[in-house]
Amino acid sequence: MTIEITYKNFLNTPKPYPRMTTEEYLSNQESTKNQLYDGTKGIYLARKVNMDGQELYFPYIDIDGDSQSPEDEKINSAIAYTRLTLETLTRLQILDKFLVIATGNTGFRIVSNILLDQQTYLAFADFVAREMPHILDLKPTKDIEMPHQMFVYKGHANHNNHGLVDRHSVIVPRDAFLCDELSVSDYKSLTVGKMDPDSVMHHMEEFLKFRPVADLNSLGKFGKTLKEYLKIRENIVLDVFDISKWPKKDKPVSLDALKEMLSEKGIPCKIEKRGLNDAISFRGLPCPLCKKTTVNAVAYPPNYRLFCFNSNCAANNRVPFAEWSGIHAGANLEPSKKKNSILVSQPTDLQTLM
């Protein structure tokens, strides 16, 4: 079996990107691994993998913290967003197929070496866009041709367009997030200094043992979810189903109604974009539960579970709407219970996006 990947060694590498078989790539990296240590080279892979002539794609999620925050707060919010992502993957019983990589700057990457066909991968991108509103940058997920970062040293200008930091990319145990054990100081301690090239090569050897998915049923709940998003693509008949390009008027009407209801209850809030989606936001306002004004609490539609960045607040583990608001609004805030339905409404102005 011949497996060919598209890669680059530096952040600002222009097209066309080089391609190699996985065997050639690993051999090349092994012979120049001293450059991984000194930070000259890094590891960047494109989503697209050619396996015996078939184009397949591996899942990739980029998790950034709040961009306007200082470094420590940015890392802390990225930790919280990663935990939310892992909770979603846990609910879909697919967590064991994903790795978490601390970027070495302030964020994380969540990747898997399962391989999906193109339409299923696009359905995966739709799933991330719709069900993970805390993901601030969808481009690395949607951009299937461009190699994106896996392992680099952020203290070298070849891999950092911002301020250089003496930190590197490293795999972080998933349980550290789910047990709420990872702190900002832990992040900096895990990533400090340069990469261990032998450890990186070991992880890459394992990652490049790609696992093509021939039957989505083999992925259980996760596969079922992807099939639902595939069905939406088929029904809407678009070349590319890009939720980020839906008309702005499609934001949920209940946001305005909910803000008014909360105001009547004496809970100050505002509607603003948090990440890619509008939400009930408490940025600069008291969290409804812990009352701190610096924790940037937020509640995303459709369920409006409250999330707070204060690790000592009950909402750090997401609290249901009725519990934090005292408002029992009924079924209009609940997800659809209909068989084979998911929380996606069709855009009113369909357009060909490709």
C-alpha positions as CSV (number, residue, x, y, z in Angstrom):
1,M,0.0,0.0,0.0
2,T,1.3,3.4,-1.0
3,I,0.4,6.4,1.3
4,E,1.4,9.8,0.1
5,I,1.1,13.0,2.3
6,T,1.5,16.7,1.6
7,Y,3.7,18.5,4.1
8,K,5.9,21.5,4.8
9,N,8.8,22.2,7.1
10,F,8.3,25.9,7.8
11,L,5.3,28.1,8.6
12,N,5.6,30.4,5.6
13,T,6.1,27.9,2.9
14,P,4.6,28.9,-0.5
15,K,2.7,26.6,-2.8
16,P,3.2,24.1,-4.3
17,Y,3.7,22.1,-1.2
18,P,6.0,19.1,-1.3
19,R,4.6,15.5,-1.2
20,M,6.2,12.2,-0.1
21,T,5.2,8.7,0.8
22,T,5.0,8.2,4.5
23,E,8.1,6.0,4.4
24,E,10.1,8.6,2.6
25,Y,8.9,11.3,4.9
26,L,9.8,9.4,8.1
27,S,13.2,8.6,6.7
28,N,13.8,12.2,5.8
29,Q,12.8,13.4,9.2
30,E,14.9,10.8,10.9
31,S,18.0,11.9,9.0
32,T,17.5,15.5,9.8
33,K,16.0,15.2,13.3
34,N,18.7,17.5,14.7
35,Q,16.8,20.3,12.9
36,L,13.7,19.4,14.8
37,Y,15.6,19.9,18.0
38,D,17.2,23.2,17.1
39,G,13.9,24.4,15.8
40,T,14.9,24.9,12.2
41,K,12.4,22.4,10.9
42,G,8.9,21.7,12.0
43,I,6.1,19.2,11.2
44,Y,3.1,20.4,9.2
45,L,0.7,18.1,7.5
46,A,-2.2,18.7,5.1
47,R,-5.5,17.0,5.8
48,K,-5.5,15.2,2.4
49,V,-3.8,11.8,2.3
50,N,-3.5,9.8,-0.9
51,M,-3.9,6.1,-0.2
52,D,-3.4,3.9,-3.3
53,G,-4.8,6.7,-5.5
54,Q,-7.8,7.4,-3.2
55,E,-8.0,10.9,-1.6
56,L,-8.9,10.7,2.1
57,Y,-8.7,13.2,5.0
58,F,-7.8,13.1,8.6
59,P,-9.8,15.1,11.2
60,Y,-8.1,18.3,12.6
61,I,-9.4,20.9,15.0
62,D,-7.5,24.1,15.9
63,I,-8.3,25.5,19.4
64,D,-7.3,29.0,20.2
65,G,-8.0,31.1,23.3
66,D,-9.7,34.5,23.4
67,S,-7.5,36.6,21.1
68,Q,-8.0,39.9,22.9
69,S,-6.8,38.5,26.3
70,P,-3.3,38.5,27.8
71,E,-1.2,35.4,27.3
72,D,-2.2,33.6,30.6
73,E,-5.9,34.3,30.1
74,K,-5.6,33.2,26.4
75,I,-4.0,29.8,27.5
76,N,-6.6,29.4,30.2
77,S,-9.5,29.9,27.8
78,A,-7.9,27.6,25.3
79,I,-7.7,24.9,28.0
80,A,-11.4,25.5,28.7
81,Y,-12.3,25.3,25.0
82,T,-10.3,22.1,24.6
83,R,-12.2,20.5,27.5
84,L,-15.5,21.5,25.9
85,T,-14.3,19.8,22.7
86,L,-13.2,16.7,24.4
87,E,-16.6,16.5,26.3
88,T,-18.3,16.5,22.9
89,L,-16.1,13.7,21.6
90,T,-16.6,11.8,24.8
91,R,-20.4,12.1,24.4
92,L,-20.0,10.6,20.9
93,Q,-17.8,7.8,22.2
94,I,-14.9,8.7,19.8
95,L,-12.4,10.3,22.2
96,D,-9.9,7.4,22.1
97,K,-9.4,8.1,18.3
98,F,-8.1,11.7,19.0
99,L,-4.9,13.2,20.2
100,V,-4.4,16.5,21.9
101,I,-1.3,18.5,21.0
102,A,-0.4,21.7,22.9
103,T,0.9,24.1,20.2
104,G,3.6,25.6,22.3
105,N,2.2,29.1,21.8
106,T,-1.1,29.4,23.6
107,G,-3.5,26.9,22.0
108,F,-4.1,23.3,21.1
109,R,-4.7,21.0,18.1
110,I,-7.0,18.0,18.3
111,V,-6.2,15.4,15.6
112,S,-7.0,11.9,14.6
113,N,-5.4,9.4,12.1
114,I,-8.7,8.0,11.0
115,L,-9.3,8.8,7.3
116,L,-12.6,9.9,5.8
117,D,-13.7,10.4,2.2
118,Q,-14.1,14.0,1.1
119,Q,-17.8,14.4,1.6
120,T,-17.7,12.8,5.0
121,Y,-14.8,15.1,6.0
122,L,-16.8,18.1,4.9
123,A,-19.6,16.8,7.0
124,F,-17.1,16.6,9.9
125,A,-16.2,20.3,9.3
126,D,-19.9,21.2,9.4
127,F,-20.3,19.3,12.6
128,V,-17.4,21.2,14.2
129,A,-18.8,24.5,12.9
130,R,-22.3,23.9,14.2
131,E,-21.8,21.9,17.4
132,M,-18.5,23.5,18.7
133,P,-19.3,27.2,18.8
134,H,-16.2,27.8,21.0
135,I,-13.9,27.0,18.1
136,L,-12.6,30.4,17.1
137,D,-10.8,29.5,13.8
138,L,-12.3,27.0,11.4
139,K,-9.9,27.6,8.6
140,P,-7.4,24.8,9.6
141,T,-10.3,22.3,9.7
142,K,-11.8,23.5,6.4
143,D,-8.5,24.1,4.5
144,I,-7.8,20.5,3.4
145,E,-5.0,21.4,1.0
146,M,-2.7,23.5,3.2
147,P,-0.3,21.8,5.7
148,H,-1.0,23.0,9.2
149,Q,1.1,22.7,12.4
150,M,1.6,19.4,14.2
151,F,5.0,19.7,16.1
152,V,7.2,22.8,16.1
153,Y,9.5,24.9,18.3
154,K,7.9,28.3,18.8
155,G,11.2,30.0,19.7
156,H,12.3,29.9,16.1
157,A,11.1,32.5,13.5
158,N,10.5,29.7,11.0
159,H,7.4,28.7,13.0
160,N,6.1,31.9,14.6
161,N,4.8,35.1,13.1
162,H,4.3,36.6,16.5
163,G,6.5,37.0,19.5
164,L,8.9,34.2,19.9
165,V,8.5,32.0,23.0
166,D,10.8,29.3,24.4
167,R,8.2,26.6,24.1
168,H,7.4,23.6,21.8
169,S,4.5,21.4,20.7
170,V,3.8,18.3,22.8
171,I,1.1,15.7,23.2
172,V,-1.0,16.3,26.4
173,P,-3.0,13.4,28.0
174,R,-6.7,13.8,27.4
175,D,-7.5,13.0,31.1
176,A,-5.8,16.1,32.2
177,F,-8.6,18.1,30.7
178,L,-11.5,15.9,31.6
179,C,-10.3,15.8,35.2
180,D,-9.8,19.5,35.2
181,E,-6.1,19.1,36.3
182,L,-4.4,21.2,33.6
183,S,-3.4,24.8,34.6
184,V,-1.7,27.6,32.8
185,S,1.5,26.9,34.6
186,D,1.2,23.2,33.6
187,Y,0.8,24.3,30.0
188,K,4.0,26.3,30.2
189,S,5.9,23.6,32.1
190,L,4.9,20.9,29.6
191,T,5.9,23.0,26.6
192,V,9.0,24.8,27.9
193,G,12.2,24.5,25.8
194,K,12.9,22.6,22.6
195,M,11.4,19.5,21.3
196,D,12.6,16.0,22.0
197,P,13.1,14.8,18.3
198,D,13.0,11.1,19.3
199,S,9.6,11.5,21.0
200,V,8.3,13.5,18.0
201,M,9.5,10.8,15.6
202,H,7.8,8.1,17.7
203,H,4.5,10.0,17.7
204,M,4.7,10.6,14.0
205,E,5.4,7.0,13.2
206,E,2.3,6.0,15.1
207,F,0.2,8.8,13.7
208,L,1.1,8.0,10.1
209,K,-0.4,4.5,10.5
210,F,-3.6,5.9,9.0
211,R,-6.9,4.0,9.6
212,P,-9.3,4.5,6.7
213,V,-13.0,4.3,7.6
214,A,-14.9,2.2,5.2
215,D,-18.1,2.1,7.2
216,L,-19.3,5.0,9.3
217,N,-21.3,2.5,11.5
218,S,-17.9,1.3,12.8
219,L,-17.6,4.8,14.5
220,G,-20.8,4.3,16.6
221,K,-22.5,7.5,17.7
222,F,-19.8,9.7,16.0
223,G,-20.5,7.9,12.7
224,K,-24.2,8.3,13.1
225,T,-23.7,12.1,13.7
226,L,-21.5,12.3,10.5
227,K,-24.2,10.5,8.5
228,E,-26.8,13.1,9.7
229,Y,-24.6,15.9,8.5
230,L,-24.0,14.1,5.2
231,K,-27.8,13.8,4.8
232,I,-28.1,17.6,5.3
233,R,-25.6,18.1,2.5
234,E,-27.5,15.8,0.2
235,N,-30.9,17.5,1.0
236,I,-29.7,21.0,0.5
237,V,-27.9,20.2,-2.7
238,L,-25.0,22.7,-2.3
239,D,-21.5,22.2,-3.8
240,V,-20.1,23.0,-0.4
241,F,-22.2,23.3,2.8
242,D,-20.4,26.2,4.5
243,I,-22.3,27.2,7.7
244,S,-19.9,30.2,8.2
245,K,-21.3,31.8,5.0
246,W,-25.0,31.6,6.0
247,P,-26.7,35.0,5.9
248,K,-26.3,37.0,9.1
249,K,-30.1,37.2,9.5
250,D,-30.2,33.5,10.4
251,K,-29.1,34.1,14.0
252,P,-31.6,32.6,16.4
253,V,-34.5,35.0,17.2
254,S,-34.5,33.6,20.7
255,L,-31.3,35.5,21.5
256,D,-33.1,38.8,21.6
257,A,-36.0,37.3,23.4
258,L,-33.7,35.7,25.9
259,K,-31.8,38.9,26.6
260,E,-35.0,40.6,27.4
261,M,-36.1,37.8,29.7
262,L,-32.8,37.9,31.5
263,S,-32.9,41.7,31.9
264,E,-36.4,41.4,33.4
265,K,-34.9,38.9,35.9
266,G,-32.1,41.4,36.8
267,I,-29.4,39.5,35.0
268,P,-27.3,41.9,32.9
269,C,-26.0,40.5,29.6
270,K,-25.4,41.3,26.0
271,I,-25.6,39.7,22.6
272,E,-22.2,39.5,20.9
273,K,-20.1,37.2,18.8
274,R,-18.0,34.8,20.8
275,G,-15.9,32.9,18.4
276,L,-17.8,32.4,15.2
277,N,-21.3,32.6,16.7
278,D,-23.6,35.1,18.5
279,A,-24.2,34.2,22.1
280,I,-25.5,35.5,25.4
281,S,-22.3,37.1,26.7
282,F,-21.2,38.3,30.1
283,R,-17.9,39.7,29.0
284,G,-17.1,42.5,31.4
285,L,-20.3,41.7,33.3
286,P,-20.9,39.6,36.4
287,C,-21.2,35.8,35.8
288,P,-24.8,34.9,36.9
289,L,-23.4,32.3,39.4
290,C,-20.0,33.4,40.8
291,K,-20.7,37.1,40.2
292,K,-17.1,37.8,39.1
293,T,-16.8,40.4,36.3
294,T,-13.5,39.2,34.8
295,V,-14.4,35.6,33.9
296,N,-16.1,36.3,30.5
297,A,-19.0,33.8,31.1
298,V,-21.0,32.9,28.0
299,A,-24.1,30.9,27.0
300,Y,-24.4,29.6,23.4
301,P,-27.7,28.7,21.7
302,P,-29.6,26.5,21.3
303,N,-29.5,25.2,24.9
304,Y,-27.8,28.2,26.6
305,R,-25.8,26.2,29.1
306,L,-23.7,28.7,31.0
307,F,-19.9,28.4,30.8
308,C,-17.6,30.4,33.1
309,F,-13.8,30.5,32.9
310,N,-13.5,30.7,36.7
311,S,-12.5,27.1,37.7
312,N,-14.2,27.6,41.1
313,C,-17.5,28.4,39.5
314,A,-20.2,25.8,39.0
315,A,-20.5,27.0,35.5
316,N,-17.0,25.9,34.7
317,N,-18.6,22.5,34.0
318,R,-21.5,24.1,32.1
319,V,-24.8,24.6,34.0
320,P,-28.3,24.2,32.3
321,F,-30.2,27.3,31.4
322,A,-33.0,26.9,34.0
323,E,-30.5,26.4,36.8
324,W,-28.4,29.5,36.2
325,S,-31.2,31.8,35.0
326,G,-34.2,30.7,37.2
327,I,-36.2,30.8,34.0
328,H,-38.2,27.7,33.0
329,A,-38.7,28.6,29.3
330,G,-39.9,25.2,28.1
331,A,-39.2,23.3,25.0
332,N,-38.1,26.2,22.8
333,L,-34.7,26.1,24.4
334,E,-34.3,22.3,24.1
335,P,-32.8,20.4,21.2
336,S,-35.1,18.6,18.9
337,K,-36.0,15.1,20.1
338,K,-37.2,14.0,16.6
339,K,-35.6,10.9,15.3
340,N,-32.7,11.6,12.9
341,S,-32.9,15.3,13.5
342,I,-30.1,17.6,14.5
343,L,-29.8,21.2,15.4
344,V,-29.3,22.8,12.0
345,S,-31.8,25.1,10.3
346,Q,-31.5,25.6,6.5
347,P,-30.3,29.0,5.3
348,T,-33.1,31.0,3.7
349,D,-30.9,32.3,0.8
350,L,-29.2,29.3,-0.6
351,Q,-26.2,30.0,-2.7
352,T,-23.5,28.0,-4.4
353,L,-20.3,28.6,-2.4
354,M,-17.8,27.0,-4.6
